[in-house]
């Protein structure tokens, strides 16, 4: 069993003005494929704080997978991709590319996502959209490959 952390990035959710539904959707879906949740937090859209959390989850908690939700749009406060990129060792462009491509079948606005994905050490970090519906669709596209991706990180036969 691998470990996962969920980081919801939302000013309104962090202030308690809105419930974090997308983070709960992620939790439900990853537990269905044998991930143990080691951390779940809701934080505001602050680049330095996002970076600090991603570094902590990967370097200290040794999470195998970090899934973020929120902050991937065009708003001036949407800084998740930039904060994520700042802590990565390697980018993995194929995952967000296929999410955007397949998500276009559900919603033409999927092309507006700026989400990225990459590796920090042995941790796979994936940005997901902020809406619960888009999170469910996006994870549905890649869910069956997550275990294989992490197996590859650990050098297991593929």
N, C-alpha and C positions, 0 to 999 in steps of 0.2 A: 504494500500500500504506500502511495506517495502522499506528500503533504501539500496543502494549498493554503494561501492567504487571500483574502478579499479586501480590497481597498475601494470604498465608495468615496468619490470626490464630488462634493456638492455643497455649496454654501448654504442653501436652504435646509438640506437634510442635517448638516452639521449644527445648525442653529435650532433644530427641532421643529422647523416650520413645515416640514414635509416628511412623510415616512419613506424610508429607504426600501422600496420594493425591489429595485433591480439587484441590490446586493443579496436579498433573500432568494431571488430567482437563481442567481449564480450558486448560492449555497445548496439549494435543492438539486440542481442539475449535476454539480460535481460530486456530491455524495452518492449519486446514482451510479457513478463509475469508479467508486472505491478510492476517493480522495479523503484524507482526514483533514478537516479544517483546523488549522493551528492559530489563525488570527483573522479577525474581522473588525474593521474600523471604518468609521465615517469621519471624513475630514473636509475642511474647506478647500476651495480652489486656490491653493498657495503653492507655487512651484518648489520653494525650498522645503516645505513640509512634505510634499509628495516625494521628493527625492530622498529625504531623510527616512520616510517610512519604507520605501522600496529597498533602500540599502539595509535597513534594519531587518526586514523580512527575509532578504536573501542572505546577507552576511551573518547575522546573528541567529535568527530563527531557522535558517537553512531550509526555507520553504522550497519545494521543488517547482511549484507553480504559483505565480501571483497574477490574479485577475483584477484589473481595475475597471471601474464603471464610472462614466461621467467625464466631462471636461475635454471631449474630443471634437467639439464643434467650432463655430466661428466667433463666439462671444469673446470679448477682450479678456474675460476671466478664464476661458478654456485653455489651460496650459498643460494638460496631462501629457500629450505627446512630447512636448519639449522637455518636461521634467523627466519623463521616462528615458528619452534619448540620452540625456546627460549622465545617466547611471549605467548604461548598457556597455558591455564589452563587444557584442556583435548584434547587428540587426538581423531579424528574420522576416523579410518583407512578404514572403509567400502567404503567411497566415492572414494578415490584414487585407492583402490583395484578394484572396479567395472569399473572405467574409464580405468585402465590398461588392465583388462581382456577383456572388450568389444572393446577397441581400437586395440587389436591384430587382430581383424577381418579386420581392415583397413590397418594396418601397423605392421609388425613384430617387428619393433624397439620400439614399445610402451612399451615393457618390460624394456626398459632402463630408463624410467622416474623415478625420485626420488621424485616426487610431494607428498606432504602430505596435510592433512586437519585437522582442529580442531576448538575448541571454545576458545575464549577469552571473558570472561564475557558472554554477550548475542550476541556476534558477531561470525558468522560462517566464517572462513577463509579457502579458497580453493586455492591451487596452481594449475595452469594450464600450459601446455607446452607453448613454445614461438612461434611456427608457427601458422599462422592464420588457416590453414587447420586443424591442430591438436586441436586447441581451439574450432573450430566449431564442430568437431566430439566429443570431450570430453564433452562440454556443452550439446550437443544433447543427450548424454547418461544420464545426471543427471538433466537436466532442469526441467522436470516434477516433481521432488521431492524437489526442493529448497524451495518452499513456505511451503510445509509440514514440512520440516526440521526446518524452522524458526518458524513456528507455534508451534512446539514441544518445542523449546527453551523458548518460552513465556508461556508454559504450557497450550496451547489451546487444546481442546479435540481432540484426534486422535484415 
